[in-house]
């Protein structure tokens, strides 16, 4: 058993959170320590880390296997890109809320259609709805430009001019704030009620919870953050294309969550970093064989770290610093 809180020394608490502090300091110093391509890669990790966290809310905390979050991610990005091209509205503070609102609407539609199902059936329904969004992105050529996508999106206007370096910091601040909000959400009474539904929906219903409504609300909240991730990625990438909306993108986000650790939130972000960093470096050596390596990483995680890599790292760090029993 871990020692009571009163017996945990201040030094041990500092040691326990030392890795978080080191990662935070590294992210702040990254533009001075690393080359521009690597900083861009970290920006991409931040965007997809937020997407993976949103997937983890649905899958890890509500128990809803979703295969449509890339569609929600893409709807927000396409909304901002279309408005920017058609109306020439440049302000991020006007475009982002509209994109997030569209993501919320699509999330509500997905959840309302699929909420009476669970497990594999929920996954299949969200997969079908996600493919519907993908088809719209491909077929609505006068607006979305089909397979070519919408490109030429400049860095956002936030009241001051942004460069690649300043956009990195902007993304970092937004993602950290979102991560803290999601952490608070998972520790709130509503978040605990979602976990109760995940563990035993029948018992939660007998306790008086409207489980269907709570699942819909939780799914919409996860969709809000998926939409914001899509908007951040739009400005980072300079555009959006159907490939960012379809099945492969949703599958990649799900793999990030499973590798990092479902139901841990921070594990989803770690999974994003592992997948994208390995993809970048392996593709430099053997571009066509990256999917084989990804499959091997996924299988190894399932066999040797079934709960994900993040919980194993936390357990290992507790042992290293003597923070009570690592399994407690």
N, C-alpha and C positions, 0 to 999 in steps of 0.2 A: 504493500500500500504506500501511496505517496504521503509524505509528512503533511500534517495539517498546515493550513496557510500561515498560521501564526509562527510555525517552526521553520518556514522556508526563509532563509536569510535574504537580505537585499542583494548580496553578491550573487546568490544562486539565481534570483529572478533576473538580474542583469545578464548573467551567463545564458539563461534560457532564451532570452530575446536577442542575444548578440547576433545570430545569423540574420535576423530580420533587419537589424540596424546596418549590418555590413552590406546587405543587398540594397538597402535604401541609399547608402552612401555611394555604392558603386553606380547605381542608376543616375544619381546626381552628377557624378564625375565622368560618366561615360563619354560625353562629347569631347572631353579633354584627353581621355585615355585611349580612345579607339578611333579607327579610321571611319570615314563617313559611311561606307557601305555597311559596316557592322552596326553603327548607330541607327541606320535605316532599318536594319534587321530587328533591332531591339524595339523600335517603334512599331513594327509589324507584330512582334510578340505581345506588346502592350494591347494592341487592338484585338488580336485574337484571344489574348488572355481574358479580356472583358467578355468576349463572346462565349468562351468556355465557361466562365463563371456563371453567365446567364443560363447556359445549358445545365450546369450543375444545380442551379436552383430548381429547375423543373425535374431533373432526373434524380439528383442526389438527395434533395430535401422533400420533394413532393412525391417522388416515386413514379414520375411520368416519363416513360421512354419516348423521347421526341426526336423526330428526324426532319423537322421543318424549321429549325432556328436559323439556318442560313437564309431561308426565304424571308424571314422577318428582318434579319440583318440586311438583306438586299433591298427590301421594300423601302426602308428608311434611307438607304444610300441612293436608290433610284429617285425617290421623291425629291431629295435635295438637289441631285444632279439635274433633273428635269426642270425644277423651278429655277435653278441658276441659269440654265440655258434658255428657257422660254421667257422668263420674266426679268432676268438679270438682277434678281435680288441677291446682293452680295453678303449681307450681314449674317454671320454665323448665328447670332442670337435670335434671328427671325427664322432662318432655315431649319436649324436643329430642332426647335420645338415642333415644327410641322412634321419633320421626318419622324421624330419620336412618337408623335400622335398617330401617324399612319402605322407605325410598328405596333402600337397599342391596339389599334382597331383590328389589324390582321391577327394579332395574338388572341384577341377576344373571339374572333371568328373561329380560329383554329380550336381554341379551348371549348367554345360552346358546342361545336360540332362533335368533338372527340371526348368531351368530359365524362360521358356516360360509359366509356370504355376504359380499359387499363391495359398495362403490359404490352404485349405484342400488337394487340388491336389498336391501341392508342398510337403506337409507333407507325403502323401501316397507314392510319388515317392522316397523321401529320405528314408522312412521306408523300401521300397522294396530294394533299393540299400544297405541300412545298413544290411538287412537280408542276402543279397548276400555275403557281407563281412563276416558276422557271419558264413554262410555256408562254406565258404572257410577255415575259422579258424578251423571249426570242421572237415571238410572232408580231408584237406591236411595234413594228419597225419604224413607222413615222415618228414615234415618240422615243422609243428605247434604242433605236438603231440596230435592233436584232442582235445577232452574234457579235457584231463589231463593238457593241457597248457604247457608253458615253464617256468621252475622255476630254482632256484639256481643262480639268477642274483645278483651279489654283488653290494655294493655301487659303484657309478661311480668313475672312475679315472679322476680327474680334475687337476692332477699335484701334488696332495698331498693326503694322506690317510684320508678317511672319516669314522667317527663313526656315530652312530644313532643321537647323539646330533649335530655333525657338519653337517650332512646331513639335519637336520631340518633347520639350519641356511642357508645352501645353497639353500634349497627350498624356504625359506622365502624371501631371497634376489631376487631370480629369479622371484617369483610371484609378489613381490612388483614392480620390474622393468617392468614386463609385464602389470600389472595393470595401471601403469603410462603411458605406451605407448598406451594402449587401451583408457585411459581417454583422452590423447592428440588426438588420432584418432577420437574419437567421437566429439571432439570440433574443428576439422579441417574442411576446406571447403568441402572436400570430404565426411566427416562424416555427415555434414549438408545436403549435396545433397542426401545421402542415406535416411535421415529422411524425406526429401521432397518427395522422391519416396515412402516411407512407407505411408505418409499421402495422397498423390494423385499422382499416377504414371502417369496418363494421363496428368495432369497439368505439371509435371516435364518433360515429353516428349515434350510437346509443348514449353517449355522453352529452348529446345535444348539439353537436357541431353540424352545420350545413356543409357537408363535405364537398358536394359538387360546386357550390358557390366559392368555397375557399380554394379549391383546386383551380377554378377559373381565375380568381383574383391572383393567386400565386403565379400562374402561368403568364398572365398579362404583365405582372411586375417583372418576371424574367425576360419577357419580350421587350419591355422598355429598355433594358440595358443591352439587349442584343441589337436593338435599333441604334442606340447611341454608339455601340461598337462599329456598326456599319457606317455611320456618318464619319467617325474618326478615320476609318479605313479609306473611305471615299477620298477625303482630302489628302491623306498620306499617299495613296496609290495614284492620285490624279485622275481617277475615273472608276467606273464600275462596269462589269460585264456579266452575262448570264452564268458563266462558270463560277462566279462568286455567290450564286444564289441556289445552285442545284444540289443534287444528291451528294456529290463528292465533297462539297464544302461542309454540308451537315455531318457527313460521316467523319470528316477530319476533326470537327469540333467535339464530336462524341468520343473519338479515340483519345483526344487530349484529356478529356475528363476522366476516362477509365484509366489511362496511364498515370495521371497525376494522383487520382484518388477521388472517387465520387463521394459526395456528402461532406467534403472537407473545405470547399470553396477555394482555399489557397492552393490546394492540390490541382485544381483546374488551371490555375495560372502557371503552376510549375509544369504541367503537362504541355501547355502551349509553348513554353520556353524549350522544353526537351525536344518536341516534335519539330519546331521550326528551325532551331539551331542545328539539329542533326540533318534535317532536310537540306539546309544551306551547305553545310560542309561535305556531306556525302555526295550531293549533286555536283560539287566541284570536281570530284574524283570520278564518279560514275553516274552521270545524269539519268540514264535510263533505268537504273536499278534501284532507285530510291524506294519505290513501293515495296520491293522485296524486303529491304531493311526495316521499313515501317511495320510490315507484317510480323517480322521476327521480333521487333521490340514489343509489339502488342502481345504476341504469344508468350514471350518471356515474362511480361508483367502479369499476365493472367495466371501463369504457373508459379512464379516465384514471389510475386508481390500482389496477391489477389485484391487487396484493399487499396492498391495504388502505391506509388513511390513516396508520396508525401508523408503518409502515416509511418512508413518504415524509417524515413529520415528523422522524423520527430522522435520516434522510439529510440533510434540510435543515439541521437543527440542527448536525450535524457540519461542514457546509460553513461555517456562520455562525461557529463557534468555531475552525475550522481543525483539527479533530480528525482529522488524516490524510485519507485518501481516503474520501469519504462512501460510496462503493460497496464498500469493503473490508469 
